[in-house]
Amino acid sequence: MAEGAIVNVYVAAPLCAEAEKSASEHGNRAGEVRVGVVCLPAAEAGKRLDLAQLGANARRAVQDASTAGYIGEPTKAATRFSEPILESAEIPHLPGPDGAAAMAALLQAIERADPSGSLRESINESLS
């Protein structure tokens, strides 16, 4: 990956503050790569899922060629709807309840990524 490259990480609303703080603590960088954090609209309210919003959030990440990862919804029910969309574009997906830990793991994976191949593929391999 070229020095000074910029990538984006899309983050579900409930995890965004933690993820932004983690990225900021790392200078919004993973090695020489600048990392932007894109906070997505809420797709869950209480125990109700907004399936249209879940799909729209995942598609937004898929449509951005600079997407390096997606820190998804903290519930398994919500993940079931966004994950297939993300997988179709090979976007690394880190679901779970801890936005800071997910961002730290993603930043490390970006930093370790093989510059000669697909960034998304390299990140997915690093995270598995």
DOVEXSE-423467 format. One record per atom (N, C-alpha, C): residue number from 1; residue in three letters; chain; atom name; y, x, z. Coordinates in pm, 1 decimal, always signed. Layout:
# DOVEXSE-423467
SITE, NUM, ALA, A, CA, Y, X, Z
...
//
This chain:
# DOVEXSE-423467
SITE, 1, MET, A, N, -116.5, +85.2, +0.0
SITE, 1, MET, A, CA, +0.0, +0.0, +0.0
SITE, 1, MET, A, C, +123.2, +90.1, +0.0
SITE, 2, ALA, A, N, +222.8, +52.5, -74.6
SITE, 2, ALA, A, CA, +343.0, +133.3, -88.9
SITE, 2, ALA, A, C, +422.6, +138.7, +40.5
SITE, 3, GLU, A, N, +479.3, +256.2, +66.1
SITE, 3, GLU, A, CA, +563.5, +271.2, +184.3
SITE, 3, GLU, A, C, +680.2, +174.2, +173.6
SITE, 4, GLY, A, N, +711.3, +107.6, +283.6
SITE, 4, GLY, A, CA, +820.1, +11.8, +285.7
SITE, 4, GLY, A, C, +782.7, -125.7, +235.9
SITE, 5, ALA, A, N, +654.2, -147.9, +206.0
SITE, 5, ALA, A, CA, +608.8, -279.3, +160.6
SITE, 5, ALA, A, C, +634.7, -382.6, +270.0
SITE, 6, ILE, A, N, +648.9, -505.8, +227.4
SITE, 6, ILE, A, CA, +672.5, -615.6, +321.4
SITE, 6, ILE, A, C, +561.3, -718.1, +303.7
SITE, 7, VAL, A, N, +499.6, -758.4, +415.1
SITE, 7, VAL, A, CA, +398.3, -863.6, +413.9
SITE, 7, VAL, A, C, +438.8, -970.7, +514.1
SITE, 8, ASN, A, N, +380.6, -1087.8, +498.2
SITE, 8, ASN, A, CA, +408.1, -1197.7, +589.6
SITE, 8, ASN, A, C, +281.5, -1240.6, +661.8
SITE, 9, VAL, A, N, +299.1, -1280.8, +785.8
SITE, 9, VAL, A, CA, +192.1, -1340.0, +865.2
SITE, 9, VAL, A, C, +239.6, -1480.3, +901.3
SITE, 10, TYR, A, N, +160.3, -1579.9, +864.8
SITE, 10, TYR, A, CA, +192.2, -1718.6, +895.7
SITE, 10, TYR, A, C, +127.5, -1754.6, +1028.5
SITE, 11, VAL, A, N, +203.7, -1824.1, +1113.9
SITE, 11, VAL, A, CA, +157.4, -1851.0, +1250.0
SITE, 11, VAL, A, C, +178.2, -1998.6, +1285.1
SITE, 12, ALA, A, N, +71.6, -2059.9, +1337.0
SITE, 12, ALA, A, CA, +78.6, -2198.8, +1383.1
SITE, 12, ALA, A, C, +180.6, -2211.4, +1495.9
SITE, 13, ALA, A, N, +249.2, -2322.8, +1499.3
SITE, 13, ALA, A, CA, +358.5, -2345.4, +1593.7
SITE, 13, ALA, A, C, +326.1, -2311.3, +1739.4
SITE, 14, PRO, A, N, +211.6, -2354.4, +1794.3
SITE, 14, PRO, A, CA, +188.8, -2328.6, +1936.4
SITE, 14, PRO, A, C, +171.4, -2179.6, +1970.9
SITE, 15, LEU, A, N, +142.9, -2097.3, +1871.4
SITE, 15, LEU, A, CA, +118.0, -1955.2, +1895.9
SITE, 15, LEU, A, C, +232.7, -1866.4, +1848.0
SITE, 16, CYS, A, N, +333.5, -1927.2, +1789.6
SITE, 16, CYS, A, CA, +436.2, -1849.8, +1722.2
SITE, 16, CYS, A, C, +520.0, -1763.2, +1816.4
SITE, 17, ALA, A, N, +562.4, -1815.7, +1929.0
SITE, 17, ALA, A, CA, +646.5, -1736.7, +2020.1
SITE, 17, ALA, A, C, +573.7, -1611.1, +2065.8
SITE, 18, GLU, A, N, +446.3, -1625.8, +2102.1
SITE, 18, GLU, A, CA, +366.9, -1509.7, +2145.6
SITE, 18, GLU, A, C, +350.2, -1409.3, +2031.5
SITE, 19, ALA, A, N, +322.5, -1460.1, +1911.7
SITE, 19, ALA, A, CA, +300.9, -1372.7, +1796.2
SITE, 19, ALA, A, C, +429.8, -1298.9, +1758.9
SITE, 20, GLU, A, N, +541.4, -1370.3, +1761.1
SITE, 20, GLU, A, CA, +670.2, -1306.0, +1730.9
SITE, 20, GLU, A, C, +701.6, -1196.2, +1831.5
SITE, 21, LYS, A, N, +675.4, -1223.4, +1958.0
SITE, 21, LYS, A, CA, +702.4, -1123.3, +2061.8
SITE, 21, LYS, A, C, +615.2, -999.5, +2040.3
SITE, 22, SER, A, N, +488.3, -1020.1, +2009.3
SITE, 22, SER, A, CA, +397.6, -908.8, +1985.5
SITE, 22, SER, A, C, +442.5, -826.6, +1864.8
SITE, 23, ALA, A, N, +479.5, -894.1, +1756.5
SITE, 23, ALA, A, CA, +526.4, -823.7, +1636.8
SITE, 23, ALA, A, C, +653.7, -745.1, +1668.0
SITE, 24, SER, A, N, +742.7, -807.1, +1742.4
SITE, 24, SER, A, CA, +868.2, -740.7, +1779.9
SITE, 24, SER, A, C, +843.2, -616.2, +1864.3
SITE, 25, GLU, A, N, +747.8, -624.6, +1955.5
SITE, 25, GLU, A, CA, +713.8, -508.8, +2039.4
SITE, 25, GLU, A, C, +661.1, -392.3, +1956.1
SITE, 26, HIS, A, N, +610.1, -423.4, +1837.0
SITE, 26, HIS, A, CA, +561.1, -320.2, +1744.9
SITE, 26, HIS, A, C, +664.8, -289.1, +1636.9
SITE, 27, GLY, A, N, +788.7, -333.5, +1658.6
SITE, 27, GLY, A, CA, +895.1, -307.4, +1563.2
SITE, 27, GLY, A, C, +879.4, -382.1, +1431.8
SITE, 28, ASN, A, N, +806.4, -492.0, +1434.4
SITE, 28, ASN, A, CA, +775.6, -569.4, +1314.1
SITE, 28, ASN, A, C, +722.0, -478.9, +1202.9
SITE, 29, ARG, A, N, +636.7, -385.8, +1244.4
SITE, 29, ARG, A, CA, +576.5, -290.7, +1151.6
SITE, 29, ARG, A, C, +429.6, -269.7, +1185.1
SITE, 30, ALA, A, N, +356.6, -234.6, +1080.4
SITE, 30, ALA, A, CA, +218.6, -188.7, +1093.2
SITE, 30, ALA, A, C, +215.1, -60.4, +1011.4
SITE, 31, GLY, A, N, +235.2, +51.0, +1077.0
SITE, 31, GLY, A, CA, +250.8, +177.6, +1005.1
SITE, 31, GLY, A, C, +382.1, +173.6, +929.4
SITE, 32, GLU, A, N, +374.9, +196.1, +798.7
SITE, 32, GLU, A, CA, +495.3, +194.4, +714.8
SITE, 32, GLU, A, C, +523.5, +57.1, +654.1
SITE, 33, VAL, A, N, +441.9, -41.1, +687.4
SITE, 33, VAL, A, CA, +453.9, -175.6, +630.1
SITE, 33, VAL, A, C, +537.9, -263.1, +721.8
SITE, 34, ARG, A, N, +638.9, -328.1, +665.7
SITE, 34, ARG, A, CA, +718.5, -424.7, +742.0
SITE, 34, ARG, A, C, +643.9, -557.3, +745.5
SITE, 35, VAL, A, N, +643.9, -619.9, +862.1
SITE, 35, VAL, A, CA, +568.9, -744.6, +881.8
SITE, 35, VAL, A, C, +664.2, -855.0, +923.0
SITE, 36, GLY, A, N, +669.5, -959.1, +840.3
SITE, 36, GLY, A, CA, +748.0, -1077.3, +872.2
SITE, 36, GLY, A, C, +659.6, -1182.3, +936.6
SITE, 37, VAL, A, N, +715.5, -1256.5, +1029.6
SITE, 37, VAL, A, CA, +642.7, -1364.2, +1095.9
SITE, 37, VAL, A, C, +703.2, -1496.1, +1050.1
SITE, 38, VAL, A, N, +619.0, -1581.6, +993.9
SITE, 38, VAL, A, CA, +663.4, -1712.1, +946.4
SITE, 38, VAL, A, C, +602.5, -1818.2, +1037.6
SITE, 39, CYS, A, N, +687.7, -1884.0, +1114.7
SITE, 39, CYS, A, CA, +641.7, -1989.7, +1205.0
SITE, 39, CYS, A, C, +626.9, -2120.1, +1127.8
SITE, 40, LEU, A, N, +512.7, -2183.3, +1144.8
SITE, 40, LEU, A, CA, +481.8, -2306.5, +1073.1
SITE, 40, LEU, A, C, +513.6, -2429.7, +1157.1
SITE, 41, PRO, A, N, +538.1, -2542.6, +1093.2
SITE, 41, PRO, A, CA, +562.2, -2666.3, +1168.1
SITE, 41, PRO, A, C, +438.6, -2707.6, +1248.0
SITE, 42, ALA, A, N, +462.2, -2774.6, +1358.3
SITE, 42, ALA, A, CA, +352.7, -2822.4, +1442.9
SITE, 42, ALA, A, C, +265.0, -2920.9, +1366.3
SITE, 43, ALA, A, N, +134.3, -2905.5, +1384.7
SITE, 43, ALA, A, CA, +38.5, -2994.5, +1318.8
SITE, 43, ALA, A, C, -47.7, -3068.1, +1420.5
SITE, 44, GLU, A, N, -18.3, -3046.4, +1547.5
SITE, 44, GLU, A, CA, -92.9, -3114.2, +1653.2
SITE, 44, GLU, A, C, +6.5, -3170.2, +1754.7
SITE, 45, ALA, A, N, -21.6, -3288.4, +1800.9
SITE, 45, ALA, A, CA, +57.9, -3348.9, +1907.1
SITE, 45, ALA, A, C, -40.4, -3410.3, +2005.1
SITE, 46, GLY, A, N, -51.8, -3346.8, +2119.8
SITE, 46, GLY, A, CA, -151.3, -3393.4, +2215.9
SITE, 46, GLY, A, C, -289.0, -3373.2, +2157.7
SITE, 47, LYS, A, N, -364.3, -3480.0, +2148.8
SITE, 47, LYS, A, CA, -499.3, -3470.9, +2091.6
SITE, 47, LYS, A, C, -504.0, -3522.3, +1947.8
SITE, 48, ARG, A, N, -388.3, -3543.9, +1888.6
SITE, 48, ARG, A, CA, -382.4, -3596.8, +1752.2
SITE, 48, ARG, A, C, -349.2, -3486.0, +1654.7
SITE, 49, LEU, A, N, -424.6, -3480.1, +1547.0
SITE, 49, LEU, A, CA, -401.3, -3383.2, +1440.9
SITE, 49, LEU, A, C, -327.8, -3449.2, +1325.5
SITE, 50, ASP, A, N, -232.3, -3379.1, +1269.3
SITE, 50, ASP, A, CA, -165.2, -3423.1, +1148.1
SITE, 50, ASP, A, C, -230.8, -3346.7, +1033.9
SITE, 51, LEU, A, N, -331.9, -3408.4, +972.4
SITE, 51, LEU, A, CA, -410.0, -3340.2, +870.1
SITE, 51, LEU, A, C, -326.5, -3300.7, +749.4
SITE, 52, ALA, A, N, -229.8, -3381.9, +714.6
SITE, 52, ALA, A, CA, -142.1, -3347.6, +602.1
SITE, 52, ALA, A, C, -62.7, -3221.1, +633.5
SITE, 53, GLN, A, N, -14.2, -3210.0, +756.0
SITE, 53, GLN, A, CA, +62.8, -3091.3, +794.1
SITE, 53, GLN, A, C, -26.3, -2967.7, +802.3
SITE, 54, LEU, A, N, -148.3, -2983.9, +854.3
SITE, 54, LEU, A, CA, -242.3, -2871.3, +857.6
SITE, 54, LEU, A, C, -267.1, -2817.0, +717.1
SITE, 55, GLY, A, N, -291.3, -2906.6, +624.2
SITE, 55, GLY, A, CA, -313.5, -2865.4, +486.0
SITE, 55, GLY, A, C, -190.5, -2801.2, +425.0
SITE, 56, ALA, A, N, -74.1, -2860.8, +450.1
SITE, 56, ALA, A, CA, +50.8, -2806.2, +395.7
SITE, 56, ALA, A, C, +76.9, -2666.0, +451.5
SITE, 57, ASN, A, N, +49.6, -2645.8, +578.5
SITE, 57, ASN, A, CA, +70.6, -2513.7, +639.1
SITE, 57, ASN, A, C, -19.5, -2409.1, +574.5
SITE, 58, ALA, A, N, -146.4, -2441.2, +558.1
SITE, 58, ALA, A, CA, -239.9, -2346.5, +497.2
SITE, 58, ALA, A, C, -202.8, -2319.5, +351.6
SITE, 59, ARG, A, N, -164.9, -2424.1, +278.3
SITE, 59, ARG, A, CA, -126.8, -2405.1, +138.0
SITE, 59, ARG, A, C, +0.1, -2321.3, +125.4
SITE, 60, ARG, A, N, +90.7, -2335.1, +218.9
SITE, 60, ARG, A, CA, +212.8, -2253.6, +216.7
SITE, 60, ARG, A, C, +177.1, -2105.5, +225.2
SITE, 61, ALA, A, N, +83.6, -2071.1, +311.3
SITE, 61, ALA, A, CA, +40.1, -1931.8, +322.8
SITE, 61, ALA, A, C, -29.5, -1885.8, +195.9
SITE, 62, VAL, A, N, -110.6, -1972.5, +136.7
SITE, 62, VAL, A, CA, -184.5, -1938.5, +14.7
SITE, 62, VAL, A, C, -88.0, -1913.9, -101.6
SITE, 63, GLN, A, N, +19.9, -1987.9, -108.1
SITE, 63, GLN, A, CA, +113.7, -1976.7, -219.6
SITE, 63, GLN, A, C, +202.8, -1852.8, -211.5
SITE, 64, ASP, A, N, +202.7, -1784.1, -99.5
SITE, 64, ASP, A, CA, +284.9, -1663.9, -81.4
SITE, 64, ASP, A, C, +198.9, -1540.9, -110.3
SITE, 65, ALA, A, N, +229.6, -1471.1, -218.2
SITE, 65, ALA, A, CA, +151.4, -1353.4, -257.4
SITE, 65, ALA, A, C, +159.4, -1241.0, -154.9
SITE, 66, SER, A, N, +259.3, -1244.3, -68.1
SITE, 66, SER, A, CA, +274.0, -1138.3, +32.0
SITE, 66, SER, A, C, +204.9, -1170.3, +163.5
SITE, 67, THR, A, N, +127.8, -1279.5, +169.1
SITE, 67, THR, A, CA, +59.5, -1317.3, +292.1
SITE, 67, THR, A, C, -50.9, -1217.8, +325.0
SITE, 68, ALA, A, N, -43.3, -1162.6, +446.6
SITE, 68, ALA, A, CA, -145.4, -1068.0, +493.6
SITE, 68, ALA, A, C, -236.5, -1131.3, +597.1
SITE, 69, GLY, A, N, -198.7, -1246.3, +651.0
SITE, 69, GLY, A, CA, -282.5, -1310.1, +751.4
SITE, 69, GLY, A, C, -225.8, -1442.5, +797.5
SITE, 70, TYR, A, N, -310.4, -1515.8, +868.6
SITE, 70, TYR, A, CA, -275.2, -1648.0, +919.0
SITE, 70, TYR, A, C, -328.7, -1658.0, +1060.8
SITE, 71, ILE, A, N, -238.5, -1674.0, +1154.5
SITE, 71, ILE, A, CA, -278.2, -1693.7, +1293.5
SITE, 71, ILE, A, C, -274.1, -1843.9, +1315.5
SITE, 72, GLY, A, N, -393.5, -1901.5, +1320.7
SITE, 72, GLY, A, CA, -405.7, -2045.2, +1310.5
SITE, 72, GLY, A, C, -405.7, -2120.9, +1439.5
SITE, 73, GLU, A, N, -430.5, -2245.0, +1423.3
SITE, 73, GLU, A, CA, -425.7, -2342.3, +1530.9
SITE, 73, GLU, A, C, -520.3, -2304.3, +1643.9
SITE, 74, PRO, A, N, -480.8, -2333.9, +1766.0
SITE, 74, PRO, A, CA, -561.9, -2295.4, +1880.7
SITE, 74, PRO, A, C, -684.4, -2382.6, +1905.7
SITE, 75, THR, A, N, -700.5, -2492.0, +1832.1
SITE, 75, THR, A, CA, -817.1, -2577.8, +1854.0
SITE, 75, THR, A, C, -914.4, -2567.7, +1736.8
SITE, 76, LYS, A, N, -1042.5, -2580.7, +1768.8
SITE, 76, LYS, A, CA, -1146.3, -2573.7, +1664.8
SITE, 76, LYS, A, C, -1134.1, -2690.0, +1567.0
SITE, 77, ALA, A, N, -1095.6, -2804.9, +1616.9
SITE, 77, ALA, A, CA, -1082.8, -2922.2, +1529.6
SITE, 77, ALA, A, C, -979.4, -2896.8, +1420.8
SITE, 78, ALA, A, N, -867.4, -2838.0, +1456.3
SITE, 78, ALA, A, CA, -762.9, -2809.7, +1357.6
SITE, 78, ALA, A, C, -806.4, -2699.2, +1262.3
SITE, 79, THR, A, N, -873.9, -2598.8, +1314.6
SITE, 79, THR, A, CA, -919.4, -2486.8, +1232.8
SITE, 79, THR, A, C, -1014.1, -2533.7, +1122.7
SITE, 80, ARG, A, N, -1095.2, -2633.8, +1151.5
SITE, 80, ARG, A, CA, -1189.2, -2685.8, +1051.5
SITE, 80, ARG, A, C, -1118.8, -2729.9, +924.0
SITE, 81, PHE, A, N, -994.0, -2774.0, +934.9
SITE, 81, PHE, A, CA, -922.2, -2825.1, +818.6
SITE, 81, PHE, A, C, -844.2, -2716.7, +744.5
SITE, 82, SER, A, N, -794.2, -2617.4, +813.5
SITE, 82, SER, A, CA, -714.9, -2513.7, +747.1
SITE, 82, SER, A, C, -800.2, -2398.6, +694.2
SITE, 83, GLU, A, N, -908.5, -2368.9, +761.5
SITE, 83, GLU, A, CA, -989.5, -2251.9, +725.9
SITE, 83, GLU, A, C, -1041.9, -2252.6, +581.7
SITE, 84, PRO, A, N, -1094.8, -2362.1, +529.0
SITE, 84, PRO, A, CA, -1144.5, -2358.9, +390.7
SITE, 84, PRO, A, C, -1034.3, -2326.1, +289.0
SITE, 85, ILE, A, N, -914.6, -2374.6, +312.5
SITE, 85, ILE, A, CA, -802.7, -2346.4, +221.9
SITE, 85, ILE, A, C, -770.9, -2197.5, +225.2
SITE, 86, LEU, A, N, -766.7, -2140.0, +343.2
SITE, 86, LEU, A, CA, -735.0, -1997.9, +358.3
SITE, 86, LEU, A, C, -846.0, -1910.4, +301.2
SITE, 87, GLU, A, N, -970.2, -1948.7, +324.8
SITE, 87, GLU, A, CA, -1083.3, -1870.8, +274.2
SITE, 87, GLU, A, C, -1084.4, -1865.8, +122.5
SITE, 88, SER, A, N, -1041.5, -1973.0, +57.5
SITE, 88, SER, A, CA, -1040.6, -1975.2, -89.2
SITE, 88, SER, A, C, -948.2, -1867.6, -146.2
SITE, 89, ALA, A, N, -847.2, -1827.8, -71.1
SITE, 89, ALA, A, CA, -754.4, -1723.0, -114.2
SITE, 89, ALA, A, C, -781.7, -1590.5, -43.3
SITE, 90, GLU, A, N, -892.4, -1584.6, +31.6
SITE, 90, GLU, A, CA, -931.8, -1464.4, +106.4
SITE, 90, GLU, A, C, -824.4, -1418.1, +205.4
SITE, 91, ILE, A, N, -752.5, -1513.3, +262.1
SITE, 91, ILE, A, CA, -649.9, -1480.6, +360.7
SITE, 91, ILE, A, C, -716.7, -1464.3, +496.3
SITE, 92, PRO, A, N, -697.6, -1348.7, +559.4
SITE, 92, PRO, A, CA, -753.6, -1329.0, +693.4
SITE, 92, PRO, A, C, -700.0, -1435.5, +789.2
SITE, 93, HIS, A, N, -791.2, -1495.8, +863.7
SITE, 93, HIS, A, CA, -756.7, -1607.0, +951.7
SITE, 93, HIS, A, C, -800.7, -1574.6, +1093.2
SITE, 94, LEU, A, N, -707.0, -1576.3, +1184.3
SITE, 94, LEU, A, CA, -737.0, -1548.8, +1324.6
SITE, 94, LEU, A, C, -704.6, -1672.8, +1406.2
SITE, 95, PRO, A, N, -802.1, -1761.3, +1425.6
SITE, 95, PRO, A, CA, -777.4, -1878.8, +1509.1
SITE, 95, PRO, A, C, -788.8, -1841.0, +1656.1
SITE, 96, GLY, A, N, -734.7, -1924.2, +1740.5
SITE, 96, GLY, A, CA, -755.5, -1900.5, +1882.1
SITE, 96, GLY, A, C, -634.7, -1927.7, +1967.1
SITE, 97, PRO, A, N, -653.3, -1917.5, +2095.0
SITE, 97, PRO, A, CA, -548.5, -1957.1, +2187.4
SITE, 97, PRO, A, C, -444.7, -1849.4, +2219.8
SITE, 98, ASP, A, N, -458.9, -1727.1, +2168.5
SITE, 98, ASP, A, CA, -369.3, -1618.7, +2208.6
SITE, 98, ASP, A, C, -298.6, -1556.8, +2087.8
SITE, 99, GLY, A, N, -174.8, -1598.5, +2064.8
SITE, 99, GLY, A, CA, -98.1, -1549.9, +1950.9
SITE, 99, GLY, A, C, -65.8, -1402.1, +1959.1
SITE, 100, ALA, A, N, -41.0, -1351.1, +2079.9
SITE, 100, ALA, A, CA, -7.5, -1209.4, +2096.2
SITE, 100, ALA, A, C, -126.2, -1120.4, +2061.9
SITE, 101, ALA, A, N, -243.4, -1154.5, +2112.3
SITE, 101, ALA, A, CA, -362.9, -1074.6, +2084.4
SITE, 101, ALA, A, C, -398.5, -1080.7, +1936.4
SITE, 102, ALA, A, N, -387.4, -1199.0, +1876.2
SITE, 102, ALA, A, CA, -416.6, -1212.8, +1733.9
SITE, 102, ALA, A, C, -320.7, -1129.6, +1650.7
SITE, 103, MET, A, N, -192.6, -1130.6, +1684.7
SITE, 103, MET, A, CA, -94.6, -1050.9, +1610.1
SITE, 103, MET, A, C, -122.5, -902.2, +1626.6
SITE, 104, ALA, A, N, -153.2, -859.0, +1747.1
SITE, 104, ALA, A, CA, -183.3, -717.0, +1769.4
SITE, 104, ALA, A, C, -303.9, -673.3, +1686.8
SITE, 105, ALA, A, N, -407.6, -757.0, +1683.0
SITE, 105, ALA, A, CA, -526.9, -724.7, +1603.5
SITE, 105, ALA, A, C, -493.4, -719.8, +1454.9
SITE, 106, LEU, A, N, -412.6, -812.1, +1409.9
SITE, 106, LEU, A, CA, -375.2, -816.5, +1269.0
SITE, 106, LEU, A, C, -289.0, -695.7, +1231.5
SITE, 107, LEU, A, N, -195.3, -658.0, +1317.2
SITE, 107, LEU, A, CA, -112.3, -540.0, +1290.7
SITE, 107, LEU, A, C, -197.8, -414.0, +1279.9
SITE, 108, GLN, A, N, -296.0, -401.6, +1367.6
SITE, 108, GLN, A, CA, -386.2, -285.7, +1361.3
SITE, 108, GLN, A, C, -466.3, -286.6, +1231.4
SITE, 109, ALA, A, N, -513.0, -403.4, +1190.8
SITE, 109, ALA, A, CA, -591.0, -414.2, +1067.6
SITE, 109, ALA, A, C, -505.0, -380.8, +945.3
SITE, 110, ILE, A, N, -379.6, -422.8, +945.5
SITE, 110, ILE, A, CA, -288.9, -390.4, +834.6
SITE, 110, ILE, A, C, -266.7, -239.7, +829.4
SITE, 111, GLU, A, N, -246.4, -179.7, +945.5
SITE, 111, GLU, A, CA, -222.1, -35.7, +950.2
SITE, 111, GLU, A, C, -343.5, +43.0, +899.0
SITE, 112, ARG, A, N, -463.2, -4.7, +927.5
SITE, 112, ARG, A, CA, -586.1, +64.2, +885.2
SITE, 112, ARG, A, C, -627.5, +30.2, +741.5
SITE, 113, ALA, A, N, -558.2, -62.6, +678.3
SITE, 113, ALA, A, CA, -599.0, -110.9, +545.6
SITE, 113, ALA, A, C, -604.2, +2.0, +443.8
SITE, 114, ASP, A, N, -702.5, -7.2, +357.9
SITE, 114, ASP, A, CA, -720.6, +89.1, +248.8
SITE, 114, ASP, A, C, -613.6, +62.6, +142.6
SITE, 115, PRO, A, N, -524.3, +158.2, +119.0
SITE, 115, PRO, A, CA, -414.5, +135.9, +23.9
SITE, 115, PRO, A, C, -459.2, +125.6, -121.9
SITE, 116, SER, A, N, -582.7, +162.0, -150.5
SITE, 116, SER, A, CA, -627.4, +161.9, -290.1
SITE, 116, SER, A, C, -691.1, +29.9, -332.8
SITE, 117, GLY, A, N, -715.3, -59.3, -238.4
SITE, 117, GLY, A, CA, -783.1, -184.6, -272.6
SITE, 117, GLY, A, C, -700.3, -306.0, -236.3
SITE, 118, SER, A, N, -768.8, -417.5, -225.8
SITE, 118, SER, A, CA, -705.8, -543.4, -189.2
SITE, 118, SER, A, C, -670.7, -542.1, -40.4
SITE, 119, LEU, A, N, -545.2, -567.5, -9.2
SITE, 119, LEU, A, CA, -501.7, -570.1, +130.8
SITE, 119, LEU, A, C, -578.4, -676.3, +208.4
SITE, 120, ARG, A, N, -587.1, -795.7, +154.5
SITE, 120, ARG, A, CA, -655.0, -904.3, +225.4
SITE, 120, ARG, A, C, -801.7, -870.5, +249.2
SITE, 121, GLU, A, N, -867.5, -816.1, +149.6
SITE, 121, GLU, A, CA, -1008.3, -779.8, +164.4
SITE, 121, GLU, A, C, -1024.9, -672.0, +270.5
SITE, 122, SER, A, N, -938.2, -573.4, +268.9
SITE, 122, SER, A, CA, -945.3, -464.8, +366.3
SITE, 122, SER, A, C, -921.7, -516.3, +508.4
SITE, 123, ILE, A, N, -825.6, -607.0, +523.1
SITE, 123, ILE, A, CA, -798.5, -664.6, +655.8
SITE, 123, ILE, A, C, -917.8, -745.4, +702.8
SITE, 124, ASN, A, N, -973.6, -828.4, +614.5
SITE, 124, ASN, A, CA, -1090.4, -909.1, +651.7
SITE, 124, ASN, A, C, -1205.0, -820.1, +696.6
SITE, 125, GLU, A, N, -1229.9, -711.0, +626.1
SITE, 125, GLU, A, CA, -1336.5, -617.9, +664.8
SITE, 125, GLU, A, C, -1308.5, -554.8, +800.5
SITE, 126, SER, A, N, -1184.3, -518.9, +823.2
SITE, 126, SER, A, CA, -1146.1, -455.6, +949.3
SITE, 126, SER, A, C, -1161.4, -550.8, +1068.0
SITE, 127, LEU, A, N, -1135.9, -679.1, +1043.3
SITE, 127, LEU, A, CA, -1142.6, -778.3, +1151.3
SITE, 127, LEU, A, C, -1283.4, -828.2, +1178.7
SITE, 128, SER, A, N, -1377.6, -804.7, +1085.2
SITE, 128, SER, A, CA, -1512.4, -857.8, +1108.4
SITE, 128, SER, A, C, -1597.7, -765.9, +1189.6
//
